C-alpha cells in the first residue's frame, strides 16, 4: 500500500532534532570483549566520559550528549560497537508492540531513504518470533516516518551492507522490548587503514584491550615475538602516539539527521590534540618478530602503511634465538599471542612449545613485565610463569586466558 505524501514543517522538525537529539542527554551501550570490561571502562573515562558503568558481561553503559558518543566512536580502541538507547516498553502482543514502537519519534533519528535492517534477539517472552517482530517493526517505523514525509527501505540481511544502512537492535525478554540504534556501522576493529592478515589474526579491539589491561602506559618498550600481522604493534603505536584509534573511518551516525559535519570536524581536531597531550611521555619503541618470514613481511607492510615505521622494527626471527634489547627491563612489556594448532605445525608438541616459552622468558627476560595469551589450563601449567592477574575470555571461539605480570620495580 502506497503511503500518502504529507506536508512537513521542516523548520519545526529541525528544531526538534536540535532540542531533543543534539541538546538532550542520552543513554548509550558500548559492546566490549567479555572479560575486558574494566579496561574498556577505564578507557572511556580517559576519553572524558563521566561514570561509565559495567553492564554485565561484554557491555559498558554511559550517559551523555550525542557528541560524547562521537568521541567514544572516534577515540576508543577497546569497544567493538556503540549503541544509542532509544526506547523501552512492555508489550504482550504484536499489535501493542507495533503501536508503541510507532509512537517513538523515528523522524528525529533516521534520515529520509534510510536503509533499515534489524538485529533481533527474543526469548522468555510472548513475542518470540523474530521474523514477525521484524515485520511489525518495519511497518511501525515506515508508518511513523511517512507521517513526516520520510521514507525507509528494509532490505534483507544479504543486502544490508549497502551505503546508508542503519541497524536497529531489538531485544525482547520477559515481555519487555528495548530498541537501540547502531552508531558505529562496521565493527570498530576495522580501523579504516588497509591491513593484510595472516593466519589466526587477533582483532584490533581485542589486542588494544590486552594492552590496556596490561597497563601499557607504564612502559617505553613493547616486544611482540609472535607478531603475525602486527596487530599488537599497530595498537601500541596508536597509544604511544596519541592517535585516535578510529579517526580514519566512517560511522553510521554520520547518516543521521542530527549529524553536523562542522561540529564533528571540530570535535575530531580537539580529541586528537587531547590524546596527543595525554600520550605517554618519552621515547618509545616496539620490537616485532615472527618465525614465519611471510608473517613478518605482512607486519612490516601493515606498520609502514599505517605510518608506524619510526616506532616499530620487524624481524623475521625465531623467538628462541632472539636476545632482548639493551634496555632497563623495568620499562619493557612483553606481549605474546603464541601460535597453536595448525599454525604451530604438527611436528611440534604444543605442551613442549609452551614449556620452552616459559623457560625463555625466565632466562632472558627476567625483570620484564608480560601479558601472554594462553589457550587452556594445561598450556598455562606448561608455561609455568607467575602472574598477578588472569583474565578469562574467548578468542575466535577458543577459551583462553590472559596472564599479566608486572615486575616489582615497574609496578605502581
C-alpha positions as CSV (number, residue, x, y, z in Angstrom):
1,X,0.0,0.0,0.0
2,X,1.4,3.4,-1.0
3,X,1.5,5.8,1.9
4,X,0.2,9.4,1.0
5,X,2.5,12.3,0.8
6,X,2.3,14.5,3.9
7,X,3.4,18.2,4.0
8,X,6.0,18.7,6.7
9,X,7.2,21.7,8.6
10,X,11.0,21.2,8.0
11,X,12.0,24.0,10.3
12,X,9.9,22.6,13.1
13,X,11.5,19.2,12.6
14,X,15.0,20.7,12.6
15,X,14.2,22.5,15.9
16,X,13.1,19.2,17.4
17,X,16.3,17.5,16.3
18,X,18.3,20.3,17.8
19,X,16.4,20.2,21.1
20,X,15.7,16.5,21.6
21,X,18.7,14.8,20.0
22,X,21.6,17.3,19.9
23,X,20.6,19.2,23.1
24,X,19.5,16.3,25.3
25,X,21.2,13.7,27.4
26,X,21.0,10.1,26.1
27,X,21.9,6.6,27.3
28,X,24.5,4.6,25.3
29,X,25.7,1.0,25.4
30,X,29.3,0.1,24.4
31,X,29.9,-3.5,23.3
32,X,33.3,-4.9,24.5
33,X,35.1,-8.2,24.6
34,X,33.8,-10.2,27.6
35,X,36.5,-10.2,30.3
36,X,37.9,-6.8,29.4
37,X,35.1,-4.6,30.7
38,X,37.3,-3.0,33.3
39,X,39.9,-2.0,30.7
40,X,37.2,-0.5,28.5
41,X,35.6,1.4,31.3
42,X,38.9,3.0,32.2
43,X,39.5,3.9,28.5
44,X,36.1,5.6,28.4
45,X,37.0,7.6,31.5
46,X,40.2,8.8,29.8
47,X,38.0,9.9,26.8
48,X,36.1,12.2,29.1
49,X,33.0,10.0,29.7
50,X,31.6,10.6,33.2
51,X,30.8,7.5,35.3
52,X,30.8,4.7,32.7
53,X,29.3,1.5,34.2
54,X,30.0,-2.2,33.6
55,X,26.7,-3.7,32.5
56,X,27.2,-7.4,32.8
57,X,29.4,-9.5,30.5
58,X,30.6,-7.6,27.4
59,X,28.9,-4.3,28.0
60,X,29.6,-0.7,29.3
61,X,26.8,1.8,29.7
62,X,27.2,5.6,29.9
63,X,25.1,8.7,29.6
64,X,25.9,12.0,27.8
65,X,25.3,14.3,24.9
66,X,25.3,13.0,21.4
67,X,28.8,14.5,20.9
68,X,30.1,12.4,23.8
69,X,29.2,9.3,21.8
70,X,31.0,10.7,18.8
71,X,34.1,11.0,21.0
72,X,33.8,7.3,22.0
73,X,33.4,6.1,18.5
74,X,36.4,8.1,17.3
75,X,38.8,7.5,20.2
76,X,38.1,4.1,21.7
77,X,40.4,1.2,20.9
78,X,38.7,-1.4,23.1
79,X,35.0,-1.0,22.1
80,X,33.5,-3.1,19.3
81,X,30.3,-1.1,18.8
82,X,28.3,1.8,20.3
83,X,24.5,1.7,20.5
84,X,22.2,4.6,21.3
85,X,19.3,3.5,23.5
86,X,16.1,4.8,22.1
87,X,13.0,3.4,23.8
88,X,12.0,0.6,26.2
89,X,8.4,-0.6,26.8
90,X,6.3,-3.6,27.8
91,X,4.3,-5.5,25.2
92,X,2.4,-8.8,25.3
93,X,1.0,-8.8,21.7
94,X,2.3,-7.8,18.3
95,X,-0.3,-5.1,17.9
96,X,0.8,-3.5,21.1
97,X,4.4,-3.9,20.1
98,X,3.8,-2.1,16.8
99,X,1.7,0.7,18.3
100,X,4.3,1.5,21.0
101,X,7.2,1.3,18.5
102,X,5.4,3.6,16.1
103,X,4.9,6.2,18.9
104,X,8.7,6.7,19.1
105,X,9.9,9.8,17.0
106,X,11.9,7.9,14.4
107,X,11.9,11.0,12.2
108,X,14.5,12.5,14.6
109,X,16.9,9.7,14.2
110,X,16.5,8.2,10.7
111,X,17.2,10.2,7.5
112,X,15.0,10.1,4.5
113,X,15.6,7.0,2.4
114,X,17.4,5.2,5.2
115,X,18.1,1.5,4.7
116,X,16.9,0.0,7.9
117,X,17.9,-3.5,9.0
118,X,17.1,-5.3,12.2
119,X,19.2,-7.3,14.7
120,X,16.7,-9.1,16.9
121,X,17.1,-11.3,20.0
122,X,13.9,-12.6,21.5
123,X,13.3,-15.1,24.3
124,X,11.5,-15.8,27.5
125,X,8.6,-13.7,26.1
126,X,5.2,-14.0,24.4
127,X,6.8,-12.1,21.5
128,X,9.4,-14.6,20.5
129,X,9.1,-14.9,16.7
130,X,11.9,-12.8,15.3
131,X,10.6,-12.8,11.7
132,X,7.2,-11.4,12.9
133,X,9.0,-8.9,15.1
134,X,11.0,-7.6,12.2
135,X,7.8,-7.4,10.0
136,X,5.9,-5.4,12.6
137,X,8.9,-3.2,13.4
138,X,9.3,-2.3,9.8
139,X,5.6,-1.5,9.5
140,X,5.8,0.7,12.6
141,X,8.8,2.7,11.5
142,X,7.6,3.1,8.0
143,X,4.2,4.5,9.2
144,X,5.8,6.9,11.6
145,X,8.3,8.2,9.0
146,X,5.6,8.6,6.4
147,X,3.7,11.0,8.8
148,X,6.7,13.3,8.5
149,X,7.3,13.0,4.7
150,X,10.1,10.4,5.1
151,X,10.6,7.0,3.6
152,X,12.7,4.0,4.5
153,X,13.6,0.7,2.9
154,X,14.0,-2.6,4.7
155,X,16.5,-4.8,2.8
156,X,17.2,-8.4,3.6
157,X,20.3,-9.0,5.6
158,X,22.1,-10.2,2.5
159,X,21.7,-6.7,1.1
160,X,22.3,-4.9,4.4
161,X,25.8,-3.8,3.7
162,X,24.8,-1.2,1.2
163,X,25.6,2.5,1.8
164,X,23.1,4.3,4.1
165,X,22.4,1.2,6.3
166,X,21.1,1.9,9.7
167,X,20.8,-1.1,12.1
168,X,18.0,-1.1,14.7
169,X,18.7,-3.6,17.6
170,X,15.6,-5.1,19.2
171,X,15.9,-7.1,22.4
172,X,12.8,-8.7,23.7
173,X,12.8,-10.6,27.1
174,X,10.1,-11.2,29.7
175,X,7.7,-9.1,27.6
176,X,9.9,-6.0,27.6
177,X,11.3,-4.6,24.4
178,X,14.3,-2.3,24.1
179,X,15.2,-0.6,20.8
180,X,18.6,0.8,20.1
181,X,20.3,2.4,17.1
182,X,23.7,1.3,16.0
183,X,26.1,4.3,15.9
184,X,29.2,2.6,14.6
185,X,28.3,0.8,11.3
186,X,31.0,-1.7,10.7
187,X,32.5,-3.1,13.9
188,X,35.1,-0.8,15.3
189,X,38.0,-3.2,15.0
190,X,38.0,-2.1,11.3
191,X,40.2,0.9,11.9
192,X,40.0,2.4,8.4
193,X,43.5,1.7,7.2
194,X,44.3,-1.1,4.8
195,X,45.6,-4.2,6.6
196,X,46.8,-7.6,5.3
197,X,46.2,-10.5,7.6
198,X,47.9,-13.8,8.3
199,X,46.5,-17.0,9.9
200,X,44.5,-16.6,13.1
201,X,44.6,-12.8,13.2
202,X,43.9,-11.0,16.5
203,X,41.2,-8.4,16.3
204,X,42.3,-4.9,16.9
205,X,39.8,-4.2,19.6
206,X,41.0,-7.4,21.5
207,X,44.7,-6.5,21.1
208,X,44.0,-3.0,22.4
209,X,42.1,-4.4,25.3
210,X,45.0,-6.7,26.2
211,X,47.4,-3.7,26.1
212,X,45.2,-1.5,28.3
213,X,44.7,-4.4,30.7
214,X,48.5,-4.8,30.9
215,X,48.9,-1.0,31.7
216,X,50.9,-0.3,28.5
217,X,51.2,3.4,29.6
218,X,53.8,2.3,32.2
219,X,56.3,1.1,29.6
220,X,58.5,2.5,27.0
221,X,59.4,-0.7,25.1
222,X,56.9,-3.3,23.8
223,X,58.1,-6.6,22.4
224,X,55.9,-8.9,20.4
225,X,57.9,-12.0,19.3
226,X,54.9,-13.8,17.7
227,X,53.6,-10.7,15.8
228,X,51.6,-12.3,13.0
229,X,50.1,-9.4,11.1
230,X,51.4,-6.9,13.6
231,X,48.2,-6.1,15.4
232,X,49.7,-5.6,18.8
233,X,52.3,-3.3,17.3
234,X,49.7,-1.2,15.4
235,X,47.6,-0.7,18.5
236,X,50.6,0.1,20.7
237,X,51.8,2.6,18.2
238,X,48.4,4.4,18.2
239,X,48.5,4.5,22.0
240,X,52.1,5.8,22.2
241,X,51.5,8.5,19.5
242,X,48.2,9.6,21.0
243,X,46.3,8.9,17.7
244,X,42.5,8.2,18.0
245,X,42.0,4.6,17.0
246,X,39.2,5.2,14.6
247,X,39.8,8.6,13.2
248,X,40.3,7.3,9.6
249,X,37.0,5.5,9.2
250,X,33.3,6.4,8.7
251,X,30.4,5.8,11.2
252,X,26.7,5.1,10.8
253,X,25.8,8.2,12.8
254,X,27.2,10.3,10.0
255,X,24.0,9.4,8.1
256,X,21.7,10.6,10.9
257,X,19.6,13.8,10.6
258,X,21.4,15.1,13.8
259,X,24.8,14.8,12.3
260,X,26.7,18.1,12.0
261,X,29.8,17.8,9.8
262,X,31.4,21.1,11.1
263,X,30.9,20.1,14.7
264,X,32.2,16.7,14.1
265,X,35.4,18.0,12.5
266,X,36.0,20.4,15.4
267,X,35.4,17.6,17.9
268,X,37.8,15.3,16.0
269,X,40.5,18.0,16.0
270,X,40.1,18.7,19.7
271,X,40.2,15.0,20.5
272,X,43.4,14.5,18.6
273,X,45.0,17.3,20.5
274,X,43.8,15.9,23.8
275,X,45.0,12.4,23.1
276,X,48.4,13.6,21.9
277,X,48.8,15.7,25.1
278,X,47.8,12.6,27.2
279,X,50.0,10.2,25.4
280,X,52.8,8.5,27.4
281,X,55.8,10.8,27.6
282,X,59.3,9.8,26.5
283,X,60.8,7.8,23.6
284,X,59.1,4.6,22.8
285,X,60.0,1.6,20.7
286,X,58.1,-1.5,19.5
287,X,60.0,-4.6,18.5
288,X,58.2,-7.3,16.5
289,X,59.3,-10.6,15.1
290,X,57.8,-13.8,13.8
291,X,59.4,-17.2,12.9
292,X,57.3,-17.1,9.6
293,X,59.1,-14.7,7.1
294,X,55.8,-14.1,5.3
295,X,54.1,-13.0,8.6
296,X,57.0,-10.7,9.4
297,X,56.8,-9.2,5.9
298,X,53.0,-8.7,6.3
299,X,53.5,-7.0,9.7
300,X,56.2,-4.7,8.2
301,X,53.8,-3.8,5.3
302,X,51.0,-3.0,7.7
303,X,53.1,-0.9,10.0
304,X,54.5,1.1,7.0
305,X,51.0,1.6,5.6
306,X,49.8,3.0,8.9
307,X,52.8,5.3,9.3
308,X,54.2,3.5,12.3
309,X,57.7,2.6,10.9
310,X,59.5,5.2,13.1
311,X,58.2,3.5,16.2
312,X,58.4,-0.2,15.2
313,X,61.0,-2.7,14.0
314,X,60.1,-6.1,12.5
315,X,62.5,-9.1,12.1
316,X,61.8,-12.5,10.6
317,X,63.3,-14.3,13.6
318,X,62.5,-17.2,15.9
319,X,61.8,-16.1,19.5
320,X,64.0,-18.8,20.9
321,X,67.0,-17.3,19.1
322,X,66.3,-13.6,19.9
323,X,68.0,-11.6,22.5
324,X,66.1,-8.8,24.4
325,X,67.0,-5.2,23.5
326,X,69.6,-3.5,25.7
327,X,67.2,-1.6,27.9
328,X,66.1,-1.3,31.5
329,X,63.9,-4.4,32.0
330,X,61.5,-2.4,34.2
331,X,60.5,-0.4,31.1
332,X,59.8,-3.5,28.9
333,X,56.4,-5.1,28.3
334,X,56.5,-8.5,26.5
335,X,53.2,-9.2,24.8
336,X,52.5,-12.6,23.3
337,X,49.8,-14.5,21.4
338,X,51.8,-17.7,20.8
339,X,50.7,-19.9,17.9
340,X,48.8,-23.2,18.5
341,X,47.0,-25.7,16.4
342,X,47.7,-25.7,12.6
343,X,49.9,-22.5,12.7
344,X,52.3,-24.2,15.1
345,X,52.7,-27.3,13.0
346,X,52.0,-31.0,13.7
347,X,55.7,-31.7,14.2
348,X,55.9,-29.6,17.3
349,X,54.4,-30.8,20.6
350,X,52.3,-27.8,21.8
351,X,52.9,-28.6,25.5
352,X,56.7,-28.7,25.0
353,X,56.5,-25.5,22.9
354,X,54.8,-23.5,25.7
355,X,57.2,-25.0,28.2
356,X,60.1,-23.6,26.1
357,X,58.4,-20.2,26.0
358,X,58.3,-20.1,29.8
359,X,61.9,-21.1,30.1
360,X,63.0,-18.5,27.6
361,X,61.1,-15.7,29.5
362,X,62.5,-16.7,32.8
363,X,66.0,-16.9,31.4
364,X,66.3,-13.9,29.1
365,X,63.5,-11.6,30.1
366,X,63.9,-11.6,33.9
367,X,62.7,-8.3,35.3
368,X,60.5,-7.6,32.3
369,X,56.7,-7.5,32.6
370,X,54.5,-9.5,30.3
371,X,51.0,-10.2,29.1
372,X,50.6,-13.6,27.5
373,X,47.6,-15.2,25.9
374,X,47.4,-18.9,26.7
375,X,44.7,-21.3,25.3
376,X,43.8,-23.6,28.2
377,X,44.8,-24.6,31.7
378,X,47.1,-27.4,30.5
379,X,49.3,-25.0,28.5
380,X,49.1,-22.4,31.3
381,X,50.7,-25.0,33.6
382,X,53.3,-25.9,30.9
383,X,54.2,-22.2,30.6
384,X,54.8,-22.1,34.3
385,X,55.1,-18.3,34.7
386,X,53.9,-16.3,37.7
387,X,51.1,-13.8,37.2
388,X,49.2,-11.4,39.4
389,X,46.2,-11.1,37.1
390,X,44.3,-13.5,34.9
391,X,41.6,-12.6,32.5
392,X,39.4,-15.4,31.0
393,X,38.0,-14.7,27.6
394,X,37.3,-16.3,24.1
395,X,39.5,-15.7,21.1
396,X,37.9,-16.9,17.8
397,X,35.7,-19.3,19.8
398,X,38.6,-20.8,21.7
399,X,38.7,-20.4,25.5
400,X,41.8,-18.6,26.5
401,X,43.4,-16.7,29.4
402,X,45.5,-13.5,29.5
403,X,48.2,-13.8,32.1
404,X,49.6,-10.5,33.3
405,X,52.7,-10.0,35.4
406,X,54.3,-6.6,36.4
407,X,57.9,-6.7,37.6
408,X,58.3,-5.4,41.1
409,X,60.3,-2.4,40.0
410,X,57.7,-1.3,37.4
411,X,54.6,-1.9,39.4
412,X,53.0,1.3,40.7
